[in-house]
Amino acid sequence: MEVILLEDVKGLGKKNELVKASDGYARNYLFKKNLAIEASKQNVNIMKNRQNAQKMKKNIELGDAKEIKESIDGKEIVLHASSGENGKLFGSITTMDIAEALKKNFRVIVDKKKIIMKEHIKSIGTHEIQIKIYQGVNATIKVNVIGE
């Protein structure tokens, strides 16, 4: 019997896959636990429509991510912070500060968790920061910290 999985089933397949299962296993376990539905023509068409909608959604998100990358990649953000005489900051520049500066300067909203920094910026100067916008789409910006 062919069934469409509604959830991942160990040893059988992943969600939204069309798989073959024995009749007893399908009726007595998969259907009763709502892990699968029978693969009728109507259910197969519904599954294909969902998969197509998911592909279109991913393509739209990827296009939006590429537009964001083009708008900020290689750009420079200037941040002001109080510092001592030797060029060290009192405090540090965090991912939240960079996200706010991107929103203010370029009108781009980036989650602070997507900004990749080895550690917080604690000195004056120019620092390169990488931003993971979407899966496989990364942008690099320069953060110029000026002491006051």
VOPAGU-2260 file (C-alpha; in pm, 1 decimal, decimal comma):
REM VOPAGU-2260
SITE   aa  ch    i         X         Y         Z
SITE  MET   A    0       0,0       0,0       0,0
SITE  GLU   A    1     127,5     345,4     -84,8
SITE  VAL   A    2      96,0     613,3     181,5
SITE  ILE   A    3     187,4     979,6     218,1
SITE  LEU   A    4     375,1    1048,5     539,5
SITE  LEU   A    5     247,5    1337,1     750,4
SITE  GLU   A    6     551,2    1324,5     981,6
SITE  ASP   A    7     900,3    1174,2     974,1
SITE  VAL   A    8     886,0     801,0    1048,1
SITE  LYS   A    9    1209,7     631,6    1144,5
SITE  GLY   A   10    1304,1     358,5     900,7
SITE  LEU   A   11    1031,0     452,2     651,9
SITE  GLY   A   12    1074,1     808,6     525,8
SITE  LYS   A   13    1042,3    1180,1     576,6
SITE  LYS   A   14     741,2    1411,3     592,4
SITE  ASN   A   15     544,9    1454,3     265,7
SITE  GLU   A   16     709,8    1154,0      98,3
SITE  LEU   A   17     517,6     891,0     -95,7
SITE  VAL   A   18     632,1     551,8      37,1
SITE  LYS   A   19     522,5     188,8      27,2
SITE  ALA   A   20     424,1      23,3     353,4
SITE  SER   A   21     263,3    -311,0     427,1
SITE  ASP   A   22    -115,0    -302,6     459,7
SITE  GLY   A   23    -119,4    -403,6     826,2
SITE  TYR   A   24     152,5    -156,8     928,6
SITE  ALA   A   25     -25,5     123,9     746,3
SITE  ARG   A   26    -375,4      51,0     884,7
SITE  ASN   A   27    -281,8     -51,1    1237,3
SITE  TYR   A   28      -0,1     191,8    1311,6
SITE  LEU   A   29      49,0     476,6    1062,1
SITE  PHE   A   30    -317,3     568,8    1012,2
SITE  LYS   A   31    -416,8     529,5    1377,6
SITE  LYS   A   32    -131,5     750,3    1500,2
SITE  ASN   A   33    -197,4    1005,4    1221,3
SITE  LEU   A   34     151,9     955,4    1082,3
SITE  ALA   A   35      29,0     891,1     726,7
SITE  ILE   A   36    -267,4     907,6     491,2
SITE  GLU   A   37    -360,3     680,4     203,6
SITE  ALA   A   38    -207,0     781,3    -129,7
SITE  SER   A   39    -526,3     837,7    -329,5
SITE  LYS   A   40    -516,2    1052,8    -643,1
SITE  GLN   A   41    -666,3    1345,4    -453,7
SITE  ASN   A   42    -415,8    1320,7    -166,9
SITE  VAL   A   43    -121,8    1289,3    -410,1
SITE  ASN   A   44    -237,6    1605,2    -592,2
SITE  ILE   A   45    -270,1    1790,7    -261,9
SITE  MET   A   46      84,2    1680,1    -167,4
SITE  LYS   A   47     223,8    1796,4    -502,7
SITE  ASN   A   48      49,0    2133,5    -469,1
SITE  ARG   A   49     199,6    2179,3    -121,1
SITE  GLN   A   50     545,8    2091,8    -248,2
SITE  ASN   A   51     512,4    2338,2    -537,0
SITE  ALA   A   52     395,2    2610,5    -297,4
SITE  GLN   A   53     694,0    2543,6     -70,6
SITE  LYS   A   54     933,9    2563,8    -367,1
SITE  MET   A   55     782,4    2893,7    -480,0
SITE  LYS   A   56     804,2    3033,2    -126,1
SITE  LYS   A   57    1171,6    2933,4    -101,7
SITE  ASN   A   58    1245,7    3091,5    -440,3
SITE  ILE   A   59    1078,8    3416,5    -331,9
SITE  GLU   A   60    1272,8    3418,8      -4,0
SITE  LEU   A   61    1597,2    3349,9    -190,9
SITE  GLY   A   62    1527,5    3637,2    -432,0
SITE  ASP   A   63    1455,8    3873,7    -141,8
SITE  ALA   A   64    1775,5    3761,2      31,7
SITE  LYS   A   65    1981,1    3828,6    -281,5
SITE  GLU   A   66    1831,9    4178,2    -305,9
SITE  ILE   A   67    1926,4    4247,0      55,6
SITE  LYS   A   68    2277,0    4116,9     -11,3
SITE  GLU   A   69    2318,1    4349,4    -309,1
SITE  SER   A   70    2204,0    4646,4    -103,5
SITE  ILE   A   71    2446,1    4595,3     188,1
SITE  ASP   A   72    2737,2    4384,0      59,7
SITE  GLY   A   73    3065,2    4574,7      83,7
SITE  LYS   A   74    2905,7    4879,9     245,3
SITE  GLU   A   75    3047,0    5054,7     549,9
SITE  ILE   A   76    2871,2    5140,5     873,6
SITE  VAL   A   77    3012,7    5408,7    1100,7
SITE  LEU   A   78    2950,9    5366,8    1472,7
SITE  HIS   A   79    3056,1    5608,2    1745,9
SITE  ALA   A   80    3159,8    5483,4    2087,7
SITE  SER   A   81    3341,0    5625,5    2387,6
SITE  SER   A   82    3699,6    5510,7    2416,9
SITE  GLY   A   83    4018,7    5556,9    2611,2
SITE  GLU   A   84    4346,0    5704,7    2489,5
SITE  ASN   A   85    4492,0    5372,8    2378,0
SITE  GLY   A   86    4204,7    5297,2    2134,9
SITE  LYS   A   87    4011,4    5056,1    2353,5
SITE  LEU   A   88    3639,5    5106,6    2391,4
SITE  PHE   A   89    3456,4    5150,5    2718,4
SITE  GLY   A   90    3220,2    4858,8    2659,7
SITE  SER   A   91    3187,9    4697,3    2317,3
SITE  ILE   A   92    3002,7    4699,7    1986,9
SITE  THR   A   93    2758,0    4408,3    1975,4
SITE  THR   A   94    2552,4    4242,4    1704,5
SITE  MET   A   95    2250,9    4438,3    1827,6
SITE  ASP   A   96    2432,3    4767,8    1761,9
SITE  ILE   A   97    2519,0    4655,1    1408,6
SITE  ALA   A   98    2160,5    4538,0    1340,6
SITE  GLU   A   99    2024,7    4876,0    1453,4
SITE  ALA   A  100    2276,4    5060,7    1234,4
SITE  LEU   A  101    2176,3    4849,0     931,2
SITE  LYS   A  102    1811,0    4929,0     995,5
SITE  LYS   A  103    1884,3    5300,2    1036,4
SITE  ASN   A  104    2127,0    5347,0     745,2
SITE  PHE   A  105    2004,9    5100,0     482,3
SITE  ARG   A  106    1646,2    5025,9     596,8
SITE  VAL   A  107    1732,8    4656,2     611,1
SITE  ILE   A  108    1607,6    4445,8     899,0
SITE  VAL   A  109    1856,9    4174,9     994,9
SITE  ASP   A  110    1818,2    3950,8    1296,9
SITE  LYS   A  111    2107,6    4002,4    1537,9
SITE  LYS   A  112    2160,3    3624,7    1549,3
SITE  LYS   A  113    2241,7    3626,8    1176,5
SITE  ILE   A  114    2538,2    3861,5    1227,3
SITE  ILE   A  115    2851,6    3651,8    1264,3
SITE  MET   A  116    3121,9    3791,6    1491,7
SITE  LYS   A  117    3397,6    3596,2    1660,3
SITE  GLU   A  118    3373,3    3829,4    1956,6
SITE  HIS   A  119    3238,6    4173,8    2032,2
SITE  ILE   A  120    3429,6    4468,2    1886,2
SITE  LYS   A  121    3635,0    4630,0    2163,4
SITE  SER   A  122    3871,5    4857,0    1971,9
SITE  ILE   A  123    3862,8    5155,3    1738,5
SITE  GLY   A  124    3910,6    5092,0    1368,0
SITE  THR   A  125    3754,9    4910,8    1074,1
SITE  HIS   A  126    3631,1    4556,1    1122,7
SITE  GLU   A  127    3484,4    4316,0     865,1
SITE  ILE   A  128    3164,6    4144,9     971,5
SITE  GLN   A  129    2980,3    3866,4     792,2
SITE  ILE   A  130    2600,1    3847,7     782,3
SITE  LYS   A  131    2416,5    3525,9     704,1
SITE  ILE   A  132    2106,5    3654,4     526,1
SITE  TYR   A  133    1966,4    3322,8     401,2
SITE  GLN   A  134    2091,0    2969,7     347,8
SITE  GLY   A  135    2385,7    3008,1     110,4
SITE  VAL   A  136    2353,2    3389,6      89,6
SITE  ASN   A  137    2611,8    3580,8     292,5
SITE  ALA   A  138    2710,9    3945,7     286,9
SITE  THR   A  139    3022,4    4113,7     423,1
SITE  ILE   A  140    3012,5    4466,6     563,1
SITE  LYS   A  141    3271,0    4692,3     718,0
SITE  VAL   A  142    3208,5    4842,1    1058,3
SITE  ASN   A  143    3413,2    5154,0    1123,1
SITE  VAL   A  144    3428,5    5233,1    1495,0
SITE  ILE   A  145    3518,3    5592,6    1579,9
SITE  GLY   A  146    3613,3    5684,5    1932,1
SITE  GLU   A  147    3477,2    5989,3    2112,2
